[in-house]
Amino acid sequence: MAISNAVAGNLTTLYLLVIAAMRAYGLAVGRSFSGVCVLVLSTAVVAAILIASLVWDVSRKATHALMASRDHGHEMCRGGICWHGVAVKSPASQTL
């Protein structure tokens, strides 16, 4: 789960980026946000990013597991040479 680990490892940086983006938006629009608003919005954005990265990692791992279970019998190794994706009884894999 590389993506969620990277996100979890950089939570402080994400908070600071979100706060800086809110500050820049406030300066561009001419509006000032209160401290509570900044805290709530930055927490919500960082939590959404963390949840999205966890969902991405879990779905990617589940997809990989499902695909690996489908391709389980389609690998043949002879003499140190592995034929990935070649059927076991294929004439192409028996030409060694």
Backbone as numpy.savetxt, mean C-alpha at the origin, in Angstrom:
# Nx Ny Nz CAx CAy CAz Cx Cy Cz
3.76 -5.53 4.52 2.92 -4.34 4.52 3.79 -3.10 4.52
4.41 -2.86 3.41 5.40 -1.81 3.31 4.79 -0.41 3.34
3.66 -0.23 2.68 3.09 1.11 2.60 2.59 1.57 3.96
1.84 0.73 4.67 1.33 1.14 5.97 2.45 1.31 6.98
3.53 0.52 6.87 4.67 0.71 7.75 5.34 2.05 7.49
5.44 2.44 6.24 6.03 3.74 5.90 5.15 4.87 6.42
3.84 4.72 6.30 2.93 5.76 6.79 3.00 5.85 8.31
2.99 4.70 8.98 3.06 4.71 10.44 4.39 5.28 10.93
5.45 5.03 10.19 6.75 5.56 10.58 6.89 7.06 10.37
6.03 7.63 9.55 6.11 9.05 9.23 4.88 9.83 9.67
4.24 9.42 10.75 3.03 10.11 11.20 3.30 11.56 11.57
4.42 11.82 12.24 4.74 13.19 12.63 4.93 14.07 11.39
5.62 13.53 10.40 5.83 14.28 9.16 4.50 14.54 8.46
3.62 13.54 8.45 2.31 13.73 7.84 1.51 14.81 8.57
1.53 14.78 9.90 0.84 15.82 10.67 1.37 17.19 10.30
2.69 17.33 10.26 3.27 18.63 9.95 2.93 19.08 8.54
2.91 18.15 7.58 2.54 18.50 6.20 1.08 18.95 6.11
0.20 18.26 6.81 -1.21 18.64 6.79 -1.41 20.00 7.45
-0.74 20.23 8.56 -0.86 21.52 9.25 -0.30 22.64 8.37
0.83 22.38 7.71 1.40 23.39 6.81 0.48 23.66 5.62
-0.15 22.61 5.09 -1.10 22.80 3.99 -2.31 23.62 4.44
-2.80 23.34 5.64 -3.94 24.12 6.16 -3.54 25.58 6.37
-2.34 25.79 6.86 -1.85 27.15 7.09 -1.70 27.89 5.76
-1.16 27.21 4.74 -1.01 27.82 3.42 -2.37 28.13 2.80
-3.30 27.21 2.97 -4.66 27.45 2.46 -5.29 28.64 3.17
-5.10 28.70 4.49 -5.64 29.83 5.26 -5.05 31.16 4.83
-3.75 31.18 4.54 -3.12 32.41 4.07 -3.59 32.79 2.68
-3.78 31.79 1.81 -4.23 32.06 0.44 -5.65 32.60 0.41
-6.49 32.07 1.29 -7.89 32.47 1.31 -8.11 33.68 2.21
-7.18 33.90 3.14 -7.33 35.01 4.06 -8.13 34.63 5.29
-8.06 33.37 5.69 -8.83 32.87 6.82 -7.88 32.25 7.83
-8.23 32.35 9.10 -7.41 31.77 10.15 -8.20 30.64 10.82
-7.55 29.50 11.02 -8.20 28.37 11.66 -7.80 28.32 13.14
-8.73 27.91 13.98 -8.43 27.79 15.41 -7.59 26.54 15.66
-6.97 26.48 16.82 -6.13 25.35 17.16 -6.89 24.04 17.22
-8.12 24.08 17.72 -8.94 22.87 17.79 -9.31 22.40 16.39
-9.62 23.33 15.52 -9.96 22.97 14.14 -8.77 22.33 13.45
-7.59 22.90 13.63 -6.38 22.35 13.03 -6.11 20.95 13.57
-6.27 20.76 14.88 -6.03 19.46 15.49 -7.01 18.41 14.98
-8.28 18.76 14.93 -9.31 17.81 14.49 -9.13 17.46 13.00
-8.95 18.47 12.17 -8.82 18.22 10.73 -7.53 17.46 10.40
-6.43 17.82 11.04 -5.18 17.12 10.74 -5.24 15.68 11.23
-5.87 15.44 12.37 -6.03 14.06 12.86 -6.91 13.26 11.92
-7.97 13.86 11.44 -8.88 13.16 10.52 -8.17 12.82 9.20
-7.39 13.74 8.68 -6.70 13.50 7.41 -5.64 12.42 7.57
-4.86 12.50 8.64 -3.81 11.51 8.86 -4.43 10.14 9.14
-5.52 10.08 9.88 -6.20 8.81 10.13 -6.74 8.23 8.83
-7.29 9.07 7.96 -7.79 8.59 6.67 -6.66 8.04 5.81
-5.51 8.71 5.82 -4.36 8.22 5.06 -3.88 6.89 5.61
-3.82 6.76 6.94 -3.37 5.52 7.56 -4.34 4.38 7.27
-5.63 4.63 7.38 -6.63 3.59 7.10 -6.58 3.19 5.62
-6.44 4.17 4.73 -6.36 3.86 3.30 -5.13 3.02 2.99
-4.01 3.32 3.63 -2.81 2.52 3.38 -2.94 1.11 3.94
-3.61 0.97 5.09 -3.84 -0.37 5.63 -4.76 -1.18 4.73
-5.82 -0.55 4.24 -6.75 -1.24 3.33 -6.02 -1.65 2.05
-5.18 -0.76 1.52 -4.42 -1.07 0.31 -3.51 -2.27 0.54
-2.78 -2.27 1.66 -1.87 -3.37 1.94 -2.59 -4.70 2.14
-3.70 -4.67 2.87 -4.45 -5.90 3.11 -5.06 -6.43 1.82
-5.61 -5.54 1.00 -6.21 -6.00 -0.25 -5.14 -6.52 -1.20
-3.97 -5.89 -1.22 -2.89 -6.36 -2.08 -2.38 -7.72 -1.61
-2.28 -7.89 -0.29 -1.83 -9.18 0.24 -2.87 -10.27 -0.04
-4.16 -9.94 0.10 -5.21 -10.92 -0.18 -5.22 -11.29 -1.66
-5.05 -10.31 -2.53 -5.00 -10.59 -3.96 -3.82 -11.48 -4.30
-2.68 -11.19 -3.70 -1.49 -12.01 -3.93 -1.70 -13.44 -3.45
-2.35 -13.59 -2.28 -2.61 -14.93 -1.75 -3.58 -15.70 -2.64
-4.60 -15.03 -3.15 -5.56 -15.70 -4.03 -4.91 -16.10 -5.35
-4.08 -15.23 -5.89 -3.41 -15.56 -7.14 -2.39 -16.68 -6.94
-1.72 -16.69 -5.82 -0.74 -17.74 -5.54 -1.42 -19.09 -5.38
-2.62 -19.11 -4.80 -3.32 -20.38 -4.64 -3.81 -20.90 -5.98
-4.11 -20.01 -6.91 -4.54 -20.44 -8.24 -3.38 -21.00 -9.06
-2.20 -20.42 -8.92 -1.05 -20.82 -9.73 -0.18 -21.85 -9.02
-0.69 -22.52 -8.04 0.12 -23.41 -7.22 0.72 -24.57 -8.01
-0.03 -25.16 -8.91 0.46 -26.32 -9.63 1.09 -26.01 -10.97
1.36 -24.77 -11.29 1.85 -24.39 -12.60 3.32 -24.01 -12.57
4.10 -24.70 -11.78 5.53 -24.45 -11.76 6.25 -25.78 -11.76
7.18 -25.90 -12.63 7.91 -27.16 -12.73 9.40 -26.87 -12.69
10.11 -27.61 -11.88 11.55 -27.42 -11.77 12.25 -28.73 -12.07
13.23 -28.65 -12.97 14.06 -29.81 -13.29 15.50 -29.33 -13.46
16.40 -29.94 -12.76 17.81 -29.61 -12.92 18.15 -28.18 -12.56
17.42 -27.60 -11.64 17.69 -26.22 -11.24 17.05 -25.18 -12.12
16.34 -25.59 -13.17 15.65 -24.65 -14.05 14.16 -24.77 -13.75
13.55 -23.64 -13.38 12.12 -23.64 -13.06 11.35 -22.97 -14.19
10.30 -23.64 -14.60 9.44 -23.13 -15.65 8.20 -22.54 -14.99
8.18 -21.24 -14.84 7.05 -20.56 -14.20 5.94 -20.37 -15.22
4.74 -20.74 -14.83 3.59 -20.55 -15.69 3.42 -21.60 -16.76
4.28 -22.60 -16.79 4.17 -23.69 -17.77 3.49 -24.86 -17.09
2.51 -25.41 -17.73 1.79 -26.54 -17.15 2.74 -27.71 -16.94
2.47 -28.52 -15.94 3.35 -29.62 -15.58 3.45 -30.63 -16.71
2.38 -30.93 -17.40 2.38 -31.94 -18.46 2.59 -31.33 -19.86
3.07 -30.12 -19.91 3.27 -29.47 -21.18 4.49 -30.02 -21.90
4.43 -30.23 -23.22 5.60 -30.69 -23.95 6.76 -29.71 -23.87
6.46 -28.44 -23.72 7.53 -27.43 -23.64 8.35 -27.61 -22.38
7.77 -28.09 -21.30 8.52 -28.25 -20.07 9.26 -29.58 -20.02
9.02 -30.45 -20.97 9.67 -31.76 -20.96 10.76 -31.86 -22.03
11.16 -30.77 -22.63 12.17 -30.80 -23.67 13.58 -30.74 -23.11
13.73 -30.78 -21.81 15.07 -30.72 -21.22 15.76 -31.98 -21.45
